[in-house]
């Protein structure tokens, strides 16, 4: 930040930091508005924030010689200060909030330098910007700050690999617990025909809950981290979707829609029905979350397969809904991964349509061929 006693005050930006001087002026910020080169007619004023690129030693010497200070009087060691790129997670709790209300300096010990949205730098007041999923933030801070950023569920740290294994000494305990849960799942499915009451003795939800509690009790996971990994909006949404799916069955809506689909495709056989469900699920998946879509369409697919002349197979229709729920390439909103890479990659909506539509069509054709083989065998 340009201090009140800096000899740079009043000098044009083009003269203060000429090309080839060892330091490069990337941009400067005045009243929270970012100014990019060329800096025609711009002069340095008190309180301007300048972002320089160069050798660490040159930056340190310049800070003392020109009476510069770090933004917000932060005390960063120039040798350890680093820049990090953060992508806002698709279902982050900070979406819909202003940047000025986040307190990133307090919680993560970093300062926001720039914001990138849909390939464009935000030039307005950054503190008033409402964050959206896929926004890319450029922040600066100490090297230790990356550990806090990496542990956050609101951001994806893009410029460093994630350290997945933290408690390596507990890996064997986690493996034993995981093996026991999988063995219980297999035993329940295998012995169900011989022991009809096995699910009463060993219900799958209870097995899953016991495995999660065992992971925490064994020290493989902390209770706070386990709580943070629960995506409450999705959990509530899935519960509501199950209720809505049950409602479609009780109100005979599933049967009504199934009859309509059968009347359209019954002359072409079961493969046309399965392929039709695959196409419908793929189209709807571009705008609706897959976990809700699959829950809603599965009862309809089962009813439609049972209504086919000659009693069509249920399995191909269920598989069609399942595969269609994963075929989301033509819209960034279809899957959180699409949205996550939109900002860092500088992609536009037209890019997803241009490259995703042919890929989605290819998946539809390949899966249809697979469903034909399943029906044939």
Secondary structure, DSSP 8 states (H G I E B T S, - for coil): -B-TT-TTTT-BHHHHT-TTSSEEEEEEEETTEEEES--TT-B--TT-EEEEEE-HHHHHHHHHHTTB--GGG----TTT-EEEEEEE-TT-TTTTSBGGGS-HHHHTSEEEEEEEETTEE--S-GGG-B--TT-EEEEEE-TTHHHHHHH-SSEEE-SS-----S-GGGHHHHHHHHHHHHHHHHHHHHSTTT-TTHHHHS-HHHHHHHHHHHHHHTTSS-HHHHHHT--HHHHHHHHHHHHHHHHHHHTTHHHHHHHHHHHHHGGG-HHHHHHHHHHHHHHHHTTS-HHHHHHHHHHHHHHHHHHSTT---HHHHHHHHHHHTT---S-GGG-HHHHHHHHHHT--HHHHHHHHHHHHHHHHHHHHHHHHHHHH-
